Amino acid sequence: MERTDPDGAYGGPMPASSFGDVTLEVGDDHVGIVEVHRPPNNYFDVELIRSIADAYAAADADAACRAIVLCSEGRHFCAGADFTGSSRSTPLASSGADGARELYAQAVRLFEAETPVVAAVQGAAIGGGLGLACSADFRIGSDASRFAANFARLGFHHGFGLTVTLPPLVGQQRSLELLYTGRRVGGVEAAQIGLLDLLVEPDVLRAEARAYAADIAISAPLAVRSIRHTMRGDLADRVREATAHEDAEQARLRTTSDWAEGVRASAERREPRFEGR
């Protein structure tokens, strides 16, 4: 984006701002591209969620930014937490209770942001990655997108505020089914049940998400923020309360044999053998 200096002269294109593994670049269409750079799977940890929240805060403070596209470099939007330690992220299994509490504190900041967010979901949004996608106002995907609330398949309680974000999108009964079974939902079904707001071809996903955000950015920015506050104003508080409960249940289940088996099975890419203890 080109900005004017105090004398009215035009400078060159504004470079992207970096926040850890996240960048923010605001275009002349008033759309800020917040991109995660942990390819190919874009596993998250506390640092990554903090970086996204920092990018959102910078977008809120930039009068030129009226809508955000949240996207990721690589094959997947966000494959959730890394349980194996094979990626650059901090493994969830070793982060402990303090790490989980800080993760959710940073997640609440996403919901406190003031700028509308459109998530461009390529590939997988799994577990906490689904929670990240559901934190956005809208989700754009393709038939190659896939979603899973796979927590129970890990012997774990769901998190990232899905207690309050998932039911309004897909309904209470569908939420129960997805949370109980942990099954994967493809892009076409996701659009049918309300998890995706728009289904597009994979090769135009990023462009369509930006166009969707640009349609928001055309509207009066003060009015959009006012409407968003009315419609989502208490969401951050509800997520804060929900994540406190989710964290407590996760801490309890983290001591069980089923959790240990779920993590092992995930790392070994096999079906878990749960014993209920």
N, C-alpha and C positions, 0 to 999 in steps of 0.2 A: 504494500500500500504506500502511496506517496502522501506525505504530510507537508504542511507549510511551516516555514520557520517564522519567527516574530515579524520579520520584514516582508512576509508574503511570498518569498521565493520558495520554489519547490526543491526539496531534497530528493535523494534517490529512494528506491523502495525500502520500506522499513524491514529490517531483518527480523527473523523469528526470535522471540524471547525464549530462553531455556529455563526449565525448572526441573533439575535432575534429568530423568529420562523422558521428560515431557516438554513439548514445544508449543508455543502460542504464536500464531501469525494472523493478523487482522487484515482482511482484504478491503478493496474499495467498494465492495458490496455490503460492508458493515458486518461481515461474517467472520468470526474468529475460529480458526482451525486449531483445536487442541488435539495434538497427536501424541500417542504413546509410542516410544521407541524401545521396545524389548522384543524384537522379533525372534523366532516366528510365533511364539505362543503368548507373549505379553502377559506372563504370570505376574500377579500383583503381590505386594507386601505393603507394610506401613509406609515406606518411603515413596512408593509409587502413588498411593492414594493421597498422601500429603502433597506430592508434586502436582497432581491433577487439581486438587483443591487450591493450591497456590496459583495455578494457571487461571482457574475460574475467578479468583479474587482479582487478578490482574486484568482480566477481561471486564469484570464489573467496574473497575476503576477507569477504564478506557472508554471515553465517550463515543469513540468511533465504532465500538463493538456493540452490536445490538442483538446478536444471536451467536450461538456456539455450535460447531460440529465437533463432536467427540469421536475420534477415529484412532486407528492403530496401524503401525507399520507391520507388515508381515502377513502370515497366513491366517491368524486368528485375532478377533477383537480382543478377547481376554479369556484364557483357558482356566481362569480361577487362580487358586493358590498352588504353589509347587510343593508337593509332599515328598519329593525324592531328593531335593538338594542338588539336582542336576543343572539348574538354571542359575542366573545371576541374582535372583530374588532370594529373600530370606525364607527358608522352608517354614510353612505354617506349623508343622509338627514340632519344631524346635523353638517357636517364638514365645510360647508360654502364655500365662494369663495376662501379664502386663502388656505383651505385644498385641494381644487380641483387643484389649481395652483401648489402646492407643490407635489401633487400626480403625475401630468403630468411631472413636472421637474424630478422626480425620474424615471418615465416611460421612458423618453428620455435616461436616463443612460443605460437602458437595450439595447437600440439600438446602443449605443456608445461602448459596449463591443466588444472585438476583437475575442473571441473564439466562434466557431460555436455552435449552440444550437439545440438540438432535444427535442421537447416536447412530453412527454408520457401522452396522454390525456385519462384518465379513467373517466368514468361518464360524468359529465356536465362541459362545458366551456361556461358560460353564461355572456352576457354583457361585462363588463370589463375583465372577465375571458376569453372570446373569444379574446379580444384584447391582453391579455397576451399570449395566445397560438399563435396568429398571429405574435407576436414579435420574435418568434423562427424562425430558418432557415427552419426547417422541423417539421412536426407533424405526430405522430404515434398514431393510435387509434384502436378501435374494434367496433363491431356492438352494443356494449353497450355504446359507446361514443355518446354524443349529444351536439349540438351547437345552440346558439341562440343570435342574435343581438337584444335583447328585449327592446331596449331603447324607441322606439316609443310606445310600449305597456305600458310604464311608463310615457308617456307624456314628453319625454326627448330627447335631441339630443345625438347621439352616441359619443363615446370618445375613449381614449386610442390609438389614431392614426389610428383607423380603416379606416378613410378617405383615407389613402395612403397604408395601408397594405392589406385590404380585396380585392380590385379590381384586383391586380395582381394575386391573388390566384384563384378567382372564376369568374372574369370578371366584367365589369361595370354593365351590366344589371342584372346579378344575385345578385350583391352587392345591387343594388337598391331594388330588391325584398326582400332580407333578411332584409335590414334596414327598409323598409317601413312597412313590415308585422310583423317583430319580431318572425316569426315562428321558430319552432325547426327543426333542421336537424339531422337525425340519422347518425350513423357512416358509413353505407353503402352508403347513398347519399353523405355524406361529401367526401368520397373517389372518388365518381363519378364526383363531381364538382370541385375537386382540393383542397378542404379544408384539406383533409388528404393526406399525401404522401404514407402511407402504412397502410393497414387494416389487423389486425392480430386477433388471438383469445384472449379473455380477460385475460385468465390465463397466457399468455406469453407476455403480453403487455410490462411490464417493461424490460424483458430480450431482447425482439426484439428491443426496443428503444436503449438499451445499445449496442446491436450488430450493429445497424445502426450507432451510434456514433463512435463505435470502427472502423468501416470501414473508417470513416473520419480520425480518429486518426492515422491510418497506413500511411497516406500520409505525405509528408514533411510538418512540421508545419509552416515554414516560407512561403512556397508556398501557403498553404491553407489560411493563414491570408492575404497574398497579393491578392489572387483571391477574397477572401471575401470582402476586402476593395474596389476592383474594382467593384464588383457586388452590394455591399450594402453601399458603402462609403458615399453617400449623404443621406442615409435613415434617419439617426438621425436628420439631419437638416430639412428634409421634415416632419418628425414626430413632431419636435418642432414647426414648422409653423402650421401644421394641428391641433395640440392640443391647440395652442393659439386660433384658431378659434372655435374649439369644446368647449373649456372652456367658451368662450364668449357666445356662443349659449346656453350652459347648464345653465349659470348664468341667462340669460334672461328667459329661460323657467322654471327655478326653482321658479319664482314668480307667475306662473300661477295656476289657479284652476285645470287644467288638470294634472299638476305634482302632486299636493296634492292628487288628486283622484287616480292617478296611484300608488303612494306609498301606500295609504290605501288599494287599491284593491290587491296589491301584498302581503301585510301583512295579509289580510283577505282571501287570496287564492280564489279570485272571479274575474269575468270579470269586467274590468273597465267600467265606464259610463262617457265617455268624452263629454264635451260640447263646446269645441273650445274656451275656455276663460281662 
